[in-house]
Amino acid sequence: MSQETDWVDELFSTPLPGVPNVNWSTQTWLLNLLRNSTIDAEEEDEIEDQIVKGEFTIESMEQLISKLKMNQMHFTNIPNPSQKQISKFIQNISKNDNP
């Protein structure tokens, strides 16, 4: 069964104008990781510029993703956690309570 794509799917899967290596969804995800990271403000500005400009090789994108994932704020330090973050936190606690 094939699934047809509509104009919205195409919009989010196409590269951004002037940013050939990154589509909108990836850029938004990277900026979200950056916003919830513990990286200092000066380095955060540099990384944000890099994400917005889309200046990535495959290796540099993988390094950035790893760096941002390793530097995520703990759930309890995020001012307004999403429902998904709360659910994930509760699941992790439940796993630790039930050996």
C-alpha positions in Angstrom: 0.0 0.0 0.0 1.6 3.2 -1.1 1.1 6.4 0.8 0.6 9.6 -1.2 2.3 12.8 0.0 0.6 16.1 0.1 2.0 19.6 -0.3 2.6 19.9 3.5 4.8 16.8 3.5 6.7 18.0 0.5 7.2 21.4 2.2 8.8 19.9 5.3 10.9 17.4 3.4 12.4 19.7 0.9 15.7 21.6 1.6 15.3 25.1 2.8 16.1 27.9 0.3 19.8 28.7 0.5 20.4 25.8 3.0 21.0 22.8 0.8 22.0 20.2 3.4 19.2 20.6 6.0 15.4 20.4 5.6 13.0 22.3 7.8 12.2 19.4 10.1 15.8 18.7 10.8 16.6 22.3 11.4 13.7 22.7 13.8 14.7 19.5 15.7 18.4 20.7 16.0 17.3 24.1 17.2 15.0 22.4 19.8 17.9 20.3 21.0 20.0 23.4 21.2 17.4 25.3 23.2 17.2 22.5 25.8 21.0 22.1 26.1 23.4 23.1 28.8 25.8 24.7 26.3 27.0 28.2 27.3 25.4 31.2 25.6 28.4 32.2 23.4 28.8 28.7 22.0 25.0 28.4 21.6 25.0 31.5 19.4 27.7 30.0 17.2 25.9 26.7 16.9 22.6 28.4 16.2 24.2 30.4 13.3 25.6 27.1 12.0 22.2 25.5 12.1 20.4 28.4 10.5 23.0 28.7 7.7 23.0 24.9 7.2 26.8 24.6 7.0 27.1 20.9 7.6 29.0 17.9 6.3 27.6 14.5 7.2 30.3 14.2 9.8 29.8 17.6 11.3 26.0 17.0 11.6 26.6 13.7 13.4 29.0 15.4 15.8 26.6 18.2 16.5 23.7 15.9 17.1 25.8 13.8 19.5 27.1 16.9 21.3 23.5 18.3 21.7 22.1 15.0 22.9 24.8 14.6 25.5 24.3 18.1 26.8 20.5 18.1 27.3 19.1 19.6 30.4 17.7 17.3 33.0 13.9 17.1 32.9 13.5 18.8 36.2 15.5 21.8 35.0 13.4 22.6 32.0 11.0 25.5 32.8 8.0 24.1 30.8 8.5 20.5 30.0 6.3 19.0 27.2 3.9 16.2 27.9 6.1 13.9 26.0 9.1 14.8 28.2 7.0 14.2 31.4 5.8 10.9 30.0 9.3 9.7 29.2 10.5 10.7 32.6 7.7 8.8 34.3 8.5 5.7 32.1 12.2 5.9 33.1 11.3 6.0 36.8 8.8 3.1 36.4 11.5 1.0 34.7 13.9 1.6 37.6 11.2 0.7 40.2 10.3 -2.6 38.5 13.4 -4.7 38.2 
